Amino acid sequence: MGRPELARARRRLGMSQDAMAEALWVSPTTWGRWERGRQEIRPVYRARMAEVFGVDPVEVERWVEGGEPVDTEAWLCPDFSDLSLAATVEAARRLWRYDVDPERRHLLAAMPFVPAALGSWLSAWSYGAPVASAASQGSGPVVGLSDVKRIVEARQAFGQMDHQFGAGLVRPAVVDYLNTTVAPLLRGRYNDRVGAELMTAAAAMTEMAGWTAFDLDHHGQAQYYFGQALKLAKSGDDALTGALVLESMTHQALHLNQSAQAVWLTRAAVETARRVQAPPRVIAMSLVDGAWAAALHTRPAETGDTHSAKRIELQLVQAERVFAQGTTDRDPDWAAWNDEPELIARMGMCWNLLGQHKRATDCAELAVREFTQDRPRSAQLNLVNAAEAYLDMGEVEQAIDSARKAIPGARSLTSVRAVERVRKFSDRLEPYATTVQVKEFRAHLADQLAS
Protein backbone atom coordinates (compact mmCIF):
# COMPACT_ATOMS: atom_id res chain seq x y z
CA MET A 1 0.00 0.00 0.00
CA GLY A 2 1.40 3.37 -0.99
CA ARG A 3 1.59 6.68 0.83
CA PRO A 4 -0.49 8.94 -1.43
CA GLU A 5 -0.52 11.89 0.97
CA LEU A 6 3.29 11.90 1.04
CA ALA A 7 3.43 11.99 -2.76
CA ARG A 8 0.76 14.66 -2.89
CA ALA A 9 2.64 16.85 -0.39
CA ARG A 10 5.78 16.60 -2.54
CA ARG A 11 3.91 17.59 -5.68
CA ARG A 12 2.35 20.58 -3.95
CA LEU A 13 5.87 21.89 -3.38
CA GLY A 14 6.53 21.48 -7.09
CA MET A 15 9.40 19.09 -6.37
CA SER A 16 10.38 16.00 -8.30
CA GLN A 17 11.25 12.76 -6.52
CA ASP A 18 14.93 13.43 -7.23
CA ALA A 19 14.74 16.95 -5.77
CA MET A 20 12.97 15.74 -2.65
CA ALA A 21 15.49 12.95 -2.18
CA GLU A 22 18.31 15.49 -2.40
CA ALA A 23 16.62 17.75 0.16
CA LEU A 24 16.37 14.81 2.56
CA TRP A 25 19.89 13.51 1.83
CA VAL A 26 18.72 10.12 0.57
CA SER A 27 18.81 8.42 -2.80
CA PRO A 28 15.94 8.81 -5.29
CA THR A 29 15.42 5.05 -5.03
CA THR A 30 14.87 5.33 -1.29
CA TRP A 31 12.39 8.18 -1.68
CA GLY A 32 10.51 6.22 -4.34
CA ARG A 33 10.22 3.25 -1.97
CA TRP A 34 8.95 5.55 0.78
CA GLU A 35 6.22 6.96 -1.45
CA ARG A 36 5.17 3.47 -2.56
CA GLY A 37 5.07 2.29 1.06
CA ARG A 38 7.70 -0.39 0.44
CA GLN A 39 10.26 0.80 2.98
CA GLU A 40 10.05 1.98 6.58
CA ILE A 41 11.00 5.61 7.24
CA ARG A 42 13.31 6.10 10.22
CA PRO A 43 12.43 8.82 12.80
CA VAL A 44 15.41 10.98 11.84
CA TYR A 45 14.07 11.26 8.28
CA ARG A 46 10.52 11.91 9.46
CA ALA A 47 11.83 14.85 11.47
CA ARG A 48 13.73 16.09 8.44
CA MET A 49 10.53 15.84 6.34
CA ALA A 50 8.69 18.07 8.80
CA GLU A 51 11.46 20.64 8.39
CA VAL A 52 11.53 20.48 4.58
CA PHE A 53 7.74 20.54 4.20
CA GLY A 54 7.40 23.17 6.90
CA VAL A 55 4.68 21.29 8.80
CA ASP A 56 4.11 19.85 12.25
CA PRO A 57 5.70 16.38 12.74
CA VAL A 58 2.21 15.04 13.48
CA GLU A 59 1.24 15.75 9.87
CA VAL A 60 4.21 13.75 8.60
CA GLU A 61 3.19 10.83 10.80
CA ARG A 62 -0.25 10.87 9.19
CA TRP A 63 1.23 10.79 5.71
CA VAL A 64 3.59 7.96 6.61
CA GLU A 65 1.30 5.81 8.73
CA GLY A 66 -1.95 6.55 6.94
CA GLY A 67 -5.12 7.62 8.70
CA GLU A 68 -7.10 10.78 8.22
CA PRO A 69 -6.13 12.58 4.97
CA VAL A 70 -4.34 15.88 5.37
CA ASP A 71 -5.60 18.97 3.58
CA THR A 72 -2.34 19.72 1.80
CA GLU A 73 -4.47 21.55 -0.78
CA ALA A 74 -4.79 24.33 1.77
CA TRP A 75 -1.06 24.99 1.50
CA LEU A 76 -1.57 26.27 -2.04
CA CYS A 77 2.08 25.80 -2.94
CA PRO A 78 2.59 26.53 -6.66
CA ASP A 79 2.72 23.23 -8.52
CA PHE A 80 5.51 23.66 -11.06
CA SER A 81 5.04 20.10 -12.29
CA ASP A 82 2.08 21.37 -14.36
CA LEU A 83 2.80 24.59 -16.30
CA SER A 84 -0.36 24.44 -18.40
CA LEU A 85 -2.41 27.62 -18.70
CA ALA A 86 -5.50 26.01 -17.16
CA ALA A 87 -3.59 24.71 -14.12
CA THR A 88 -1.78 28.01 -13.59
CA VAL A 89 -4.98 30.06 -13.79
CA GLU A 90 -6.90 27.74 -11.48
CA ALA A 91 -4.11 27.72 -8.88
CA ALA A 92 -3.93 31.51 -8.92
CA ARG A 93 -7.69 31.90 -8.52
CA ARG A 94 -7.72 29.41 -5.64
CA LEU A 95 -4.90 31.23 -3.84
CA TRP A 96 -6.63 34.61 -4.10
CA ARG A 97 -9.98 33.14 -3.05
CA TYR A 98 -8.48 31.55 0.04
CA ASP A 99 -6.74 34.80 0.97
CA VAL A 100 -10.03 36.72 1.19
CA ASP A 101 -11.74 33.91 3.10
CA PRO A 102 -11.69 34.71 6.85
CA GLU A 103 -11.63 30.99 7.60
CA ARG A 104 -8.40 30.41 5.68
CA ARG A 105 -6.62 33.77 5.64
CA HIS A 106 -4.88 33.17 8.96
CA LEU A 107 -3.63 29.78 7.74
CA LEU A 108 -2.00 31.39 4.73
CA ALA A 109 -0.39 34.06 6.90
CA ALA A 110 1.08 31.38 9.18
CA MET A 111 2.65 29.31 6.41
CA PRO A 112 6.40 28.69 6.75
CA PHE A 113 9.07 29.74 4.28
CA VAL A 114 10.35 26.57 2.56
CA PRO A 115 13.85 27.05 1.08
CA ALA A 116 13.83 23.55 -0.43
CA ALA A 117 11.06 24.52 -2.85
CA LEU A 118 13.13 27.13 -4.66
CA GLY A 119 15.39 24.76 -6.60
CA SER A 120 12.61 23.07 -8.53
CA TRP A 121 10.82 26.40 -9.08
CA LEU A 122 13.91 27.94 -10.64
CA SER A 123 14.49 24.87 -12.78
CA ALA A 124 10.91 25.00 -14.10
CA TRP A 125 11.21 28.75 -14.73
CA SER A 126 14.49 28.46 -16.61
CA TYR A 127 13.94 25.22 -18.52
CA GLY A 128 10.22 24.47 -18.51
CA ALA A 129 8.49 24.78 -21.88
CA PRO A 130 6.22 27.85 -22.19
CA VAL A 131 2.56 27.30 -22.99
CA ALA A 132 1.79 26.90 -26.68
CA SER A 133 -0.89 29.59 -26.51
CA ALA A 134 -2.21 31.96 -23.84
CA ALA A 135 -5.65 32.11 -25.52
CA SER A 136 -8.74 31.04 -23.60
CA GLN A 137 -12.38 30.32 -24.36
CA GLY A 138 -13.60 30.41 -20.79
CA SER A 139 -17.05 31.13 -19.43
CA GLY A 140 -16.23 34.64 -18.24
CA PRO A 141 -16.30 38.01 -20.06
CA VAL A 142 -14.56 38.90 -23.29
CA VAL A 143 -11.23 40.44 -22.32
CA GLY A 144 -9.42 43.15 -24.29
CA LEU A 145 -6.19 45.10 -23.93
CA SER A 146 -8.07 47.92 -22.20
CA ASP A 147 -8.91 45.51 -19.36
CA VAL A 148 -5.26 44.57 -19.05
CA LYS A 149 -4.23 48.24 -19.02
CA ARG A 150 -6.47 48.86 -16.02
CA ILE A 151 -4.72 46.09 -14.08
CA VAL A 152 -1.34 47.64 -14.89
CA GLU A 153 -2.54 51.07 -13.75
CA ALA A 154 -4.00 49.60 -10.56
CA ARG A 155 -0.68 47.97 -9.72
CA GLN A 156 1.13 51.26 -10.18
CA ALA A 157 -1.30 52.93 -7.77
CA PHE A 158 -0.97 50.13 -5.22
CA GLY A 159 2.82 50.31 -5.52
CA GLN A 160 2.85 54.01 -4.71
CA MET A 161 0.58 53.44 -1.70
CA ASP A 162 2.83 50.63 -0.48
CA HIS A 163 5.93 52.86 -0.66
CA GLN A 164 4.10 55.71 1.05
CA PHE A 165 2.23 53.92 3.83
CA GLY A 166 3.49 50.34 4.10
CA ALA A 167 1.89 47.00 3.30
CA GLY A 168 -0.63 46.88 6.12
CA LEU A 169 -2.74 49.54 4.47
CA VAL A 170 -2.56 48.33 0.88
CA ARG A 171 -2.45 44.52 1.07
CA PRO A 172 -6.17 43.88 1.72
CA ALA A 173 -7.03 46.03 -1.31
CA VAL A 174 -4.51 44.20 -3.53
CA VAL A 175 -5.82 40.75 -2.64
CA ASP A 176 -9.44 41.85 -3.01
CA TYR A 177 -8.62 43.30 -6.45
CA LEU A 178 -7.04 40.02 -7.51
CA ASN A 179 -10.05 38.02 -6.35
CA THR A 180 -12.85 40.29 -7.57
CA THR A 181 -11.36 41.84 -10.72
CA VAL A 182 -8.45 39.78 -12.05
CA ALA A 183 -9.86 36.29 -11.36
CA PRO A 184 -13.04 36.81 -13.46
CA LEU A 185 -10.90 38.07 -16.34
CA LEU A 186 -8.70 34.98 -16.20
CA ARG A 187 -11.88 32.89 -16.59
CA GLY A 188 -12.85 34.91 -19.65
CA ARG A 189 -12.39 34.71 -23.40
CA TYR A 190 -9.28 36.20 -24.97
CA ASN A 191 -6.91 35.64 -27.87
CA ASP A 192 -3.26 34.73 -27.59
CA ARG A 193 -1.96 38.32 -27.56
CA VAL A 194 -4.44 39.53 -24.94
CA GLY A 195 -3.89 36.34 -22.93
CA ALA A 196 -0.12 36.86 -22.80
CA GLU A 197 -0.60 40.47 -21.66
CA LEU A 198 -3.22 39.39 -19.12
CA MET A 199 -0.92 36.74 -17.62
CA THR A 200 1.85 39.35 -17.35
CA ALA A 201 -0.41 41.86 -15.61
CA ALA A 202 -1.75 39.18 -13.26
CA ALA A 203 1.82 38.09 -12.50
CA ALA A 204 2.86 41.63 -11.57
CA MET A 205 -0.19 42.13 -9.36
CA THR A 206 0.40 38.76 -7.70
CA GLU A 207 4.02 39.79 -7.08
CA MET A 208 2.63 42.94 -5.43
CA ALA A 209 0.53 40.78 -3.10
CA GLY A 210 3.60 38.68 -2.30
CA TRP A 211 5.71 41.77 -1.65
CA THR A 212 3.14 43.16 0.80
CA ALA A 213 3.00 39.80 2.64
CA PHE A 214 6.80 39.97 2.89
CA ASP A 215 6.60 43.49 4.33
CA LEU A 216 4.16 42.17 6.95
CA ASP A 217 6.58 39.36 7.92
CA HIS A 218 4.33 36.60 6.49
CA HIS A 219 7.14 34.83 4.70
CA GLY A 220 5.55 31.54 3.71
CA GLN A 221 2.56 33.40 2.31
CA ALA A 222 4.88 35.76 0.43
CA GLN A 223 6.88 32.87 -0.97
CA TYR A 224 3.78 31.15 -2.35
CA TYR A 225 2.59 34.37 -3.97
CA PHE A 226 5.99 34.88 -5.57
CA GLY A 227 5.91 31.31 -6.86
CA GLN A 228 2.46 31.82 -8.32
CA ALA A 229 3.58 35.10 -9.91
CA LEU A 230 6.49 33.27 -11.51
CA LYS A 231 4.10 30.70 -12.98
CA LEU A 232 1.85 33.42 -14.39
CA ALA A 233 4.86 35.17 -15.94
CA LYS A 234 5.85 31.83 -17.48
CA SER A 235 2.35 31.48 -18.95
CA GLY A 236 2.68 34.96 -20.46
CA ASP A 237 6.19 34.10 -21.70
CA ASP A 238 7.35 37.36 -20.11
CA ALA A 239 10.94 37.18 -18.90
CA LEU A 240 11.00 40.81 -17.74
CA THR A 241 8.16 40.27 -15.29
CA GLY A 242 9.86 37.05 -14.26
CA ALA A 243 12.96 39.11 -13.46
CA LEU A 244 10.82 41.38 -11.26
CA VAL A 245 9.51 38.37 -9.33
CA LEU A 246 13.00 36.91 -8.95
CA GLU A 247 14.22 40.27 -7.63
CA SER A 248 11.52 40.27 -4.95
CA MET A 249 12.27 36.64 -4.07
CA THR A 250 15.93 37.59 -3.73
CA HIS A 251 15.15 40.40 -1.30
CA GLN A 252 13.07 38.05 0.81
CA ALA A 253 15.91 35.51 0.91
CA LEU A 254 18.38 38.26 1.85
CA HIS A 255 16.07 39.48 4.61
CA LEU A 256 15.84 35.93 6.00
CA ASN A 257 19.62 35.41 5.75
CA GLN A 258 19.05 32.59 3.26
CA SER A 259 22.23 33.55 1.43
CA ALA A 260 22.64 30.39 -0.65
CA GLN A 261 19.09 30.70 -1.96
CA ALA A 262 19.64 34.41 -2.63
CA VAL A 263 22.67 33.54 -4.77
CA TRP A 264 20.60 31.06 -6.83
CA LEU A 265 17.82 33.59 -7.29
CA THR A 266 20.09 36.41 -8.43
CA ARG A 267 21.84 34.15 -10.91
CA ALA A 268 18.48 33.20 -12.36
CA ALA A 269 17.46 36.87 -12.49
CA VAL A 270 20.64 37.95 -14.30
CA GLU A 271 20.42 35.05 -16.75
CA THR A 272 16.75 35.82 -17.39
CA ALA A 273 17.41 39.52 -17.98
CA ARG A 274 20.35 38.91 -20.29
CA ARG A 275 18.54 36.23 -22.26
CA VAL A 276 15.95 38.76 -23.42
CA GLN A 277 18.36 41.70 -23.60
CA ALA A 278 16.54 43.51 -20.80
CA PRO A 279 16.90 47.28 -20.42
CA PRO A 280 20.06 48.42 -18.61
CA ARG A 281 18.39 49.33 -15.33
CA VAL A 282 16.79 45.92 -14.99
CA ILE A 283 20.15 44.20 -15.55
CA ALA A 284 21.97 46.65 -13.26
CA MET A 285 19.67 45.97 -10.32
CA SER A 286 20.05 42.22 -10.80
CA LEU A 287 23.84 42.65 -10.77
CA VAL A 288 23.74 44.66 -7.54
CA ASP A 289 21.46 42.08 -5.94
CA GLY A 290 23.92 39.41 -7.04
CA ALA A 291 26.76 41.29 -5.35
CA TRP A 292 24.64 41.71 -2.22
CA ALA A 293 23.82 37.99 -2.11
CA ALA A 294 27.46 37.02 -2.67
CA ALA A 295 28.60 39.41 0.07
CA LEU A 296 26.07 37.98 2.53
CA HIS A 297 27.07 34.44 1.61
CA THR A 298 30.85 34.89 1.79
CA ARG A 299 31.00 37.73 4.40
CA PRO A 300 34.46 38.97 3.35
CA ALA A 301 34.65 41.51 6.21
CA GLU A 302 34.46 38.66 8.73
CA THR A 303 36.40 35.97 6.89
CA GLY A 304 39.12 38.08 5.25
CA ASP A 305 38.25 36.51 1.89
CA THR A 306 39.92 39.11 -0.34
CA HIS A 307 39.23 37.14 -3.53
CA SER A 308 35.46 37.23 -2.96
CA ALA A 309 35.65 40.88 -1.92
CA LYS A 310 37.42 41.85 -5.13
CA ARG A 311 34.97 39.91 -7.26
CA ILE A 312 32.01 41.58 -5.54
CA GLU A 313 33.55 45.04 -5.96
CA LEU A 314 34.04 44.40 -9.69
CA GLN A 315 30.39 43.37 -9.97
CA LEU A 316 29.33 46.62 -8.30
CA VAL A 317 31.43 48.60 -10.76
CA GLN A 318 29.83 46.68 -13.62
CA ALA A 319 26.37 47.41 -12.24
CA GLU A 320 27.13 51.14 -12.10
CA ARG A 321 28.35 51.13 -15.69
CA VAL A 322 25.28 49.31 -16.93
CA PHE A 323 22.98 51.59 -14.95
CA ALA A 324 24.67 54.66 -16.45
CA GLN A 325 23.37 53.65 -19.88
CA GLY A 326 20.07 55.19 -18.74
CA THR A 327 16.43 54.47 -19.43
CA THR A 328 14.98 53.15 -22.68
CA ASP A 329 11.54 52.92 -24.26
CA ARG A 330 11.59 49.22 -23.36
CA ASP A 331 11.69 49.83 -19.61
CA PRO A 332 8.71 48.15 -17.91
CA ASP A 333 6.50 50.32 -15.72
CA TRP A 334 7.86 48.89 -12.49
CA ALA A 335 11.43 49.82 -13.48
CA ALA A 336 10.63 53.42 -12.50
CA TRP A 337 11.42 52.38 -8.92
CA ASN A 338 14.86 51.16 -10.06
CA ASP A 339 16.25 54.68 -9.97
CA GLU A 340 19.61 56.01 -8.79
CA PRO A 341 18.68 56.32 -5.08
CA GLU A 342 17.58 52.68 -5.08
CA LEU A 343 20.84 51.62 -6.73
CA ILE A 344 22.84 53.60 -4.16
CA ALA A 345 20.86 52.13 -1.26
CA ARG A 346 21.50 48.56 -2.37
CA MET A 347 25.18 49.28 -2.98
CA GLY A 348 25.39 50.58 0.56
CA MET A 349 24.28 47.20 1.89
CA CYS A 350 27.05 45.58 -0.14
CA TRP A 351 29.74 47.99 1.08
CA ASN A 352 28.82 47.32 4.70
CA LEU A 353 29.12 43.56 4.20
CA LEU A 354 32.48 44.18 2.55
CA GLY A 355 33.67 46.04 5.65
CA GLN A 356 33.73 49.45 3.96
CA HIS A 357 31.44 51.01 6.53
CA LYS A 358 32.13 54.66 5.69
CA ARG A 359 31.06 54.09 2.10
CA ALA A 360 28.01 52.27 3.41
CA THR A 361 26.96 55.22 5.60
CA ASP A 362 27.51 57.66 2.72
CA CYS A 363 25.27 55.56 0.47
CA ALA A 364 22.56 55.13 3.10
CA GLU A 365 22.45 58.82 4.03
CA LEU A 366 22.32 59.92 0.40
CA ALA A 367 19.46 57.47 -0.19
CA VAL A 368 17.62 58.87 2.85
CA ARG A 369 17.77 62.40 1.44
CA GLU A 370 16.40 61.22 -1.92
CA PHE A 371 13.71 58.94 -0.48
CA THR A 372 12.25 61.16 2.21
CA GLN A 373 9.78 62.96 -0.04
CA ASP A 374 7.93 60.10 -1.77
CA ARG A 375 9.27 56.84 -0.29
CA PRO A 376 9.22 57.21 3.49
CA ARG A 377 9.58 53.48 4.15
CA SER A 378 12.74 53.32 2.05
CA ALA A 379 14.04 56.38 3.88
CA GLN A 380 13.30 54.74 7.22
CA LEU A 381 15.03 51.48 6.26
CA ASN A 382 18.10 53.37 5.07
CA LEU A 383 18.30 55.28 8.35
CA VAL A 384 18.62 51.87 9.99
CA ASN A 385 21.18 50.82 7.36
CA ALA A 386 23.25 53.87 8.26
CA ALA A 387 22.86 53.14 11.96
CA GLU A 388 24.13 49.59 11.50
CA ALA A 389 27.13 50.77 9.48
CA TYR A 390 28.00 53.37 12.12
CA LEU A 391 27.75 50.70 14.80
CA ASP A 392 30.08 48.44 12.80
CA MET A 393 32.59 51.33 12.84
CA GLY A 394 32.24 51.61 16.60
CA GLU A 395 30.49 54.99 16.33
CA VAL A 396 27.79 54.19 18.85
CA GLU A 397 26.57 57.76 19.33
CA GLN A 398 26.08 58.36 15.60
CA ALA A 399 24.49 54.92 15.21
CA ILE A 400 21.91 55.67 17.90
CA ASP A 401 21.25 59.13 16.45
CA SER A 402 20.48 57.64 13.03
CA ALA A 403 18.31 54.86 14.46
CA ARG A 404 16.41 57.37 16.61
CA LYS A 405 15.45 59.26 13.44
CA ALA A 406 14.02 56.00 12.06
CA ILE A 407 11.60 55.48 14.96
CA PRO A 408 8.85 57.89 13.78
CA GLY A 409 8.73 56.09 10.45
CA ALA A 410 8.54 52.69 12.10
CA ARG A 411 5.69 53.98 14.24
CA SER A 412 3.66 55.58 11.43
CA LEU A 413 4.16 53.02 8.63
CA THR A 414 1.98 49.90 8.49
CA SER A 415 5.13 47.84 7.89
CA VAL A 416 6.19 45.06 10.22
CA ARG A 417 9.54 44.98 8.42
CA ALA A 418 10.20 48.63 9.29
CA VAL A 419 9.51 47.98 12.97
CA GLU A 420 11.56 44.80 13.11
CA ARG A 421 14.60 46.47 11.55
CA VAL A 422 14.71 49.03 14.37
CA ARG A 423 14.18 46.34 17.00
CA LYS A 424 16.98 44.21 15.58
CA PHE A 425 19.28 47.23 15.67
CA SER A 426 18.32 47.71 19.32
CA ASP A 427 19.29 44.07 19.98
CA ARG A 428 22.72 44.74 18.47
CA LEU A 429 23.31 47.39 21.13
CA GLU A 430 23.50 44.73 23.86
CA PRO A 431 27.30 45.08 24.32
CA TYR A 432 26.63 48.71 25.29
CA ALA A 433 23.48 48.00 27.30
CA THR A 434 24.75 49.61 30.51
CA THR A 435 25.45 52.99 28.90
CA VAL A 436 23.09 55.90 29.41
CA GLN A 437 22.71 56.41 25.65
CA VAL A 438 21.51 52.88 25.01
CA LYS A 439 19.18 52.84 28.00
CA GLU A 440 17.56 56.10 26.85
CA PHE A 441 17.27 54.87 23.25
CA ARG A 442 15.64 51.61 24.26
CA ALA A 443 13.23 53.36 26.59
CA HIS A 444 12.30 55.83 23.85
CA LEU A 445 11.84 53.02 21.31
CA ALA A 446 9.61 51.02 23.66
CA ASP A 447 7.53 54.09 24.47
CA GLN A 448 7.05 55.13 20.86
CA LEU A 449 6.15 51.69 19.56
CA ALA A 450 3.82 51.04 22.48
CA SER A 451 1.91 54.24 21.80
N, C-alpha and C positions, 0 to 999 in steps of 0.2 A: 504494500500500500504506500502510495507516495505522500508527499507533504505539499499539497497544492498551495496552502497559504504562504509557505516559505518561498515558493517559486513566484507567487503573485507579488509578494513584498519586494523581491528583487526586481521584477519587471517595472514596478511602480517607481523605482529609483532610476529606471532607464539603463540598467547595468546588465551586461551580458554575463553568462556563467563564468567566463574567463576573468572578467573584471572583478566580479564578486569574490572569486577564489583568490585573486591577487590581494584584494583588500583584507581578506581574512588570513592570508599567509598559508594557504593550502593549495593543493594542486586542483586544476579544473576537474580531474577525474573524481577527486574526493567530494568536491561540491556537487557534482552531478549525482553521485551516490546518495548524498544527503537529501537532495531534492526528491529523488525517487524513493526515499525511505529504505534504502538498502544498506545503510551504514549508520551506526550509532554516532551521535554528536557529543563529544566530551564537554564537560562544563566550561572549560577554559574557552572553547570556541563559541559556546552559547553566550557567554559574557561578551566576547568580542563582537558577536552579531548585534547584540543590544546597542553597543557603541556605534557600530557602522550604520545600522538602521536608524539610530536615534530614538529608540523606544524603550519602554520599561522591560526589564528581563522577563517579567511575567508574560508579556506578549510573545516573546521568543519561545517560551515554553509551550504556549498554545500552538504555535506553528509547528513545533517539533513533535510534540506529543499528541497533537490532534485536539479534539474538543470543539468548543464553541468557535465558529469562524470569527476572525478579526476584521473589522472594517478598515482595511488598508486603503480602500477607496477614499476615505476621508482625508488621507494624507495629501492627495492631489499632487503628488510629485509628477513633473512632466515625464511622460513616457517617450523617450527618444528611440525606442525600438520601432515605433510606428510614426513615420513622418508624413503620412498622408494628410491631405487638406482636411478631410472630414474628421479625422482623429484629432488633429491640432485644434480645429475650431471647437469641437465638442469639449475638449479638455479645458480650453480657455473659458468657454461659457460656464462650465461647471465650477471652475475656480472662482469666477466673479460672483456666481450665484451663492456659493457657500459663504463668501466673504461679506455679503449683505444680510445673511441669515443670522439672527441673534443666537440661535441654538448652536451654530458652528463657528461663528466668528472668533470666539475665544480659543477654540481648538487650533485654528490656523495661526493665531498670534503666538501660541505656545509651542509651535513646532520647532524642533531643533535644527541647527545648521548642520548639514551632512557633507563634510569635505569629500568623502569617497564618491559622491555622485558626480563630481565635476569632470573626472576623467572621461567617462563615457559621453557626457554632454558635449564636451569639446570635440571628441572624436566624431560624433554625429554631425556637429556643426561644420567641421572642416571637411569631412569626407562623405557624409551622407548625400545621397542623390536628391536634388531639389524636385519638387512636385512637377509633373508634366504640364499642368495647367492650373492656374488659380481661379478659373471660372467656376461658377456655381449656379445651379438651378434649384435653389431652396424654396421653402414655402413662405419666406418673408418678403419684404418690399423689394422693388427694383432699386438698385443702388447705382448712383452715378458719381463722377469725380467731385461734384459739389458736396456730396455727403462726406466724402473722404476729407475734403478741404476743411470742413467744419471740425472734424476730429483733430486735425493738425493744429488748427487755431485754438481749440480748447486745451490741447496739451501745452501750448505756449503760455496760455493764461494761467493754467495750473502751475506751470514751472515758475512763473514770476511770483505767484502767491507762496509757493514753497520756499523760495529764496528769501522772501520778505518776512514771512511769519512762522515758518517751520512746518513740519509735516502734520502735526496734530490737527491743525486747522484745515488743511487741504485734503488729507487722505480720504476721509469719508466721501467727499464730493467726487474724487477721482474714481473710487470703486463703484459708487452709484452710477456714474456716467458710463463706465464700462458695462455694467449690468443692464442698464435701462436704455442706453443709446447704441453702444457698439455691438452688443450681443445680438439684437434684432437684425442689424445690418449684416452681420456674419451669416445669419440664417437666410439671407435674401438671395436675389438673383442678380448676377453680375458677370460681365465678360472677363476675359483673362487680364486685360490691362487694368480694369477697375479693381479686379480681385487682388492683383499684385499690390496696387497702391493701398487697398483696404487692409491687407495683411500687414503692410509696413506701418500704417497709421495705428493699427491695433497693437502692434509690437511696441511702438514708442510709448503709447499710453499705458500699456501693461508694465513697461520698464519704469514709468513714472510711479505707478502703484507700488512696485517693488522698492524703488528708491525711498518713498515715503515710509514704508515699513521698516527699512534699514534705519532711517532717521529716528524712528520710534523704538529702536532696539529690538525689533521682532525679526530676528535674523533668519530663522527657518522659513517664515512666511515670505520674507524678502527674497530669499534664495529661490523659492518655488516660482515666485512671480518673474524673476529674472530668467529662470529656465523656460517658462512659458513664453516670455517675450522673445527669447532666442529661437524657439520653435516657430513662432509667428513670422519672425524675420526670415527664417529659412523658407517658409511657405511663400513669402513674397519675393524670394530670391534677392534680398536686399542686404548686401554685405555692409553698407555704411551703417544701417540701423543695427545690424549685428555687432559692429564695432562699438556703438554706443552702449549696448547691453553689456558687452565684455568689459568696457571701461567701468561701468557701475559695479559689476561683479568683482572686478579687481579692487575697487575701493572698499567694498565690504570685506574682502579677504585681508586687505591691509589693516583695516580697523580691528579685525579679530586676530591679528598677528598670525594669520595662516599664510606665512611667507612663501612656502613651496607652491601652494595653490595660486597665490598672486603671480608668481613667476610664470606658471602655465598660462594663466589667463592673459597676461600682457603679451606673451609670445603669440598667442592665438589672435589677439587684437591687432598686433603689428602685421602679422602675416595676412590677416583679413584685409586690412587697410591697403597694404601694398599690392595685394592681388588685384584689386579693382582700381588701382591708382587713385586712391582717395585724396581729397584736397589736403594741402600742406598742414593745416591746423589740426586736422583729425590725426594725421600721422604723428605730428609733433607731440600731441598729448599722449598718444600711446607709447612713444619713446620715453617720455618723462615718467610715465607710470611704470614702464619697464625698469628704468633706473631706480625708482623708488622701491619696487619689489625686490630687486637685486640687492639694494642697500640694506633692506630689512632682513633679507635672508642671510647675507654674508656678514653684516655688522662690522665693517672694516674698522670703525673707531674703537671697537672693543677687542677685536682679534688681531689688529695690526696687519691685516691682509692688504698689502699695498697693491698687489696685482688687481684684485677686485675693485679697489678704490679707483685706480687709474681707468679701468674699463668703464666704470660707472660715470666718471667725470667726462670721458670722451662721448658717452651716450648723451649726457646733458648738453654738451657742446653741439652735437649733431641735432638734437631737438631744437635748440635755439636757432640754428641755421635754417632748418626746415620751416620753423614757425615764421621766420623773417621773410619768407616768400609771400606772406600775406594771404588775404582772402581771395576767393574765386567765385564765379557764378555757379559752381557746383557744390558750394558749401551747404550742407543740410541746415535746416532751421535751428536745430539744437546746438550747432557749432558756434552760435553767437555767444554762448557761455564760455567757450574755449578761447577767451581773450587773453591779453598780456598779463593782467593781474592774476588770473587763474594759473597761467604758466609759471609765474614768479612764485606763487604760493606753493605749488607742488615742488618746484625746485628747492624751495626752502626746506621742505621736509627731507629731501635727499641730502642737502648739505649738512643738516644736523646729524643724520645717521652716519655721514662720512667724517664727523668730528670737526667740521668747519662751522662752529657755532656762531661766530660773528656774521658770516655770510648768511646763515640761517635766520638770524634776527633781522638783518637788513631786508631780506626777502619778505619775511612775515610782516614787518612794520610797513613796508611799501604796499603790500597787499591790503593791509588794514585801511590805509588812507584811500585806496582806490575802491574798496568794497563798501565802505561805511554808508554811502548814499543809497544804493539800491540793492545791496546784498548783505544785510546786517548779520545773518547767520555766518556767512563766510568771514566777515570781519571779526565776529566773536571767536570763531575757531582759530583764526590766525593770531589773535591776541594770546590765546593759549599756546599756540605754536611758538610764539616769541618768548613767552614765559618759560616754556620747557627748555628752549635753547639757552636762555639766560641762566637757568638753574644748572644746566650742564657745564656752563662756564664758571660756576661758583658764584655768580652774581645774584645772591638770594634777594637782596632788596629790590633790584630791578625786575626780577622774576615775579615777585609778589605784586609789585606795582602793575605790571602788565596783566597778570591774572585778575587783579582786583577790577580792572577796567572791563574784563570779560563778564563779570557777574551780572550786571544789568541785562545784558543780552541773554544770558542763560535763563534769567528769571522771566523775561518777557516773551521769548520765543517758545513755541509749542514744539520743542525739539528735545527729545530725551538725550540725543547724542551731544548736544551743546551743554547740557547739564552734566553729563557723565565726564566730559572732557575736563571740566573745571574740578570736579570731584577727584578725578584721577591725579590731576596736578597736585591737589591738596594732599593726597596720599604720599606723593613723592617728597613732600616736605618733612616727612617723619624724622629724618636725621637732625632736623633743626627744630623739633617739636617744642623744646623748652624755651626757645627764644620768644621775646615779647612780640616781634613782628609776626611770627607764625601763629601764635595764640590769637592775636587780634584778627588776622586774616581768616582763620578758621571760624572764629566766632561770628565775624561779619558774613561769611559765606553761609553758615548755618541759619543765621537770622534772615538773610535775604531770600534764601530758597524756601524757608519755612513759611514766609509771609506771601 
